[in-house]
C-alpha cells in the first residue's frame, strides 16, 4: 500500500499512519514502506488522536471559517454550538479556487475552508477519504475570521 504525506505549515501528515515529521519542502513525498514507530503518549499527535470503537481519528488541521459573513452563518449563529458536526464538500467547479471546500452545518453553508488551508483537505476529499469536521470554537467578535474555528479529522482503521 502506498502512503503519501500532505503538508500543512511545514508539517507532513501521513494518511495511513500517525507518524509526524517536519520537512522543509512543500512537495508531496512518499513515506517508506516500513512500519511506523509507536507514538509516545506525550506526543501532540497522540493528544489529538481519539480512539473509539477501534476507529481512530487524527486531527489534520484547525481553521477559521472563511467568508462566514457572506453565507448563512449569521442566520444560524444562535444555534451553533462547540462540538457540532460540520460537513466538508469539495467544490471543484468554483471559478475563484479549484480547491475550494465548502463548510456546511445541517446543509447550510457557513463559508469555506480558507484558501491557504484547503489543498490537503480538497485532495483527500477527491481521493474518497472519510473526513470529519467539528466546530471547536464559537466566539462573539466583530471580526468574522475570529467567530468560528473548526477542526478536520481523518478516520483511520
C-alpha positions as CSV (number, residue, x, y, z in Angstrom):
1,X,0.0,0.0,0.0
2,X,1.4,3.4,-1.0
3,X,1.5,6.1,1.6
4,X,1.7,9.8,0.9
5,X,2.2,12.9,3.0
6,X,0.2,16.0,2.9
7,X,1.8,19.2,4.1
8,X,0.3,21.8,6.3
9,X,2.6,24.6,7.6
10,X,5.8,22.6,7.0
11,X,4.4,19.6,8.9
12,X,3.9,16.4,7.0
13,X,0.8,14.5,7.8
14,X,0.8,10.9,6.6
15,X,-2.6,9.5,5.7
16,X,-2.1,5.8,6.7
17,X,-0.1,6.3,9.9
18,X,0.1,8.7,12.9
19,X,3.8,9.5,12.5
20,X,4.6,13.1,12.0
21,X,7.8,14.5,10.5
22,X,8.9,18.1,9.9
23,X,10.1,18.8,6.3
24,X,11.5,21.8,4.6
25,X,9.9,21.3,1.2
26,X,6.4,21.9,0.1
27,X,6.4,18.9,-2.3
28,X,4.4,15.7,-1.6
29,X,6.9,13.0,-0.6
30,X,6.5,9.2,-0.3
31,X,6.7,7.5,3.1
32,X,8.9,4.4,3.3
33,X,7.1,1.1,3.5
34,X,8.5,0.3,7.0
35,X,6.2,0.2,10.0
36,X,6.0,3.5,11.9
37,X,7.4,3.8,15.4
38,X,4.9,3.8,18.3
39,X,3.7,7.3,19.2
40,X,4.6,8.3,22.8
41,X,1.6,9.3,24.9
42,X,3.0,12.8,25.3
43,X,3.2,13.4,21.6
44,X,0.9,16.2,20.2
45,X,-0.3,13.6,17.6
46,X,-1.3,11.2,20.4
47,X,-3.1,14.0,22.1
48,X,-5.2,14.8,19.0
49,X,-5.9,11.2,18.2
50,X,-9.1,9.8,19.7
51,X,-9.9,6.1,19.9
52,X,-13.5,5.0,19.8
53,X,-14.7,1.5,18.9
54,X,-11.3,0.7,17.3
55,X,-11.6,3.6,14.8
56,X,-9.2,6.4,15.3
57,X,-9.4,9.9,14.1
58,X,-6.4,12.1,13.6
59,X,-6.8,15.8,13.7
60,X,-5.3,17.2,10.5
61,X,-5.9,20.9,11.0
62,X,-7.8,23.7,12.6
63,X,-9.0,26.7,10.6
64,X,-11.3,29.7,10.8
65,X,-14.3,29.7,8.5
66,X,-13.6,31.9,5.5
67,X,-16.4,34.0,4.2
68,X,-18.6,33.5,7.3
69,X,-20.2,36.9,6.9
70,X,-21.4,36.2,3.3
71,X,-23.4,32.9,3.9
72,X,-26.0,31.6,6.4
73,X,-23.7,31.8,9.5
74,X,-25.4,34.9,10.9
75,X,-28.8,33.4,10.4
76,X,-28.0,30.3,12.5
77,X,-25.5,31.9,14.9
78,X,-27.6,31.3,18.0
79,X,-28.0,27.6,17.2
80,X,-24.3,26.8,16.6
81,X,-22.6,25.0,19.4
82,X,-19.0,23.9,20.0
83,X,-18.8,20.2,19.3
84,X,-21.4,20.4,16.4
85,X,-20.5,18.2,13.4
86,X,-19.8,20.0,10.1
87,X,-19.8,18.7,6.6
88,X,-17.0,19.4,4.1
89,X,-17.8,19.4,0.4
90,X,-15.3,19.9,-2.4
91,X,-16.3,22.4,-5.0
92,X,-14.0,21.8,-8.0
93,X,-16.1,24.0,-10.3
94,X,-15.5,27.1,-8.1
95,X,-14.3,29.8,-10.5
96,X,-12.2,31.5,-7.8
97,X,-10.5,28.5,-6.4
98,X,-10.4,25.0,-7.9
99,X,-9.6,23.6,-4.5
100,X,-12.5,25.3,-2.7
101,X,-14.1,23.3,0.1
102,X,-17.5,24.4,1.5
103,X,-18.2,24.2,5.2
104,X,-21.8,23.2,6.0
105,X,-23.8,22.9,9.2
106,X,-27.0,20.9,8.7
107,X,-26.9,21.6,5.0
108,X,-26.5,25.4,5.4
109,X,-23.3,26.9,4.2
110,X,-21.2,28.7,6.8
111,X,-18.4,29.5,4.5
112,X,-15.3,27.8,3.1
113,X,-12.0,26.2,4.3
114,X,-9.6,29.2,3.9
115,X,-7.7,29.1,0.6
116,X,-4.3,28.8,2.4
117,X,-5.6,25.7,4.3
118,X,-7.7,23.9,1.7
119,X,-5.2,22.0,-0.5
120,X,-4.8,18.8,1.6
121,X,-8.5,18.7,2.5
122,X,-9.6,19.0,-1.1
123,X,-7.1,16.4,-2.2
124,X,-8.3,14.0,0.5
125,X,-11.9,14.5,-0.4
126,X,-11.3,14.0,-4.1
127,X,-9.4,10.7,-3.2
128,X,-12.5,9.5,-1.3
129,X,-11.1,9.7,2.2
130,X,-13.5,9.9,5.1
131,X,-13.1,13.3,6.8
132,X,-15.0,14.6,9.7
133,X,-15.2,18.2,10.8
134,X,-16.3,19.7,14.1
135,X,-16.9,23.1,15.4
136,X,-14.3,23.6,18.1
137,X,-14.7,27.4,18.9
138,X,-17.5,29.9,18.7
139,X,-16.9,33.4,19.8
140,X,-18.7,36.7,19.7
141,X,-16.4,39.0,17.7
142,X,-16.8,41.8,15.2
143,X,-14.1,40.1,13.1
144,X,-15.7,37.3,11.1
145,X,-12.4,35.4,11.0
146,X,-12.5,35.1,14.8
147,X,-16.1,33.9,15.1
148,X,-15.8,30.2,14.2
149,X,-12.9,27.7,14.3
150,X,-13.3,24.1,13.2
151,X,-11.1,21.0,13.2
152,X,-10.8,18.4,10.5
153,X,-10.2,14.8,11.3
154,X,-9.1,11.8,9.2
155,X,-10.7,8.5,10.2
156,X,-8.2,5.6,10.1
157,X,-8.8,2.0,11.0
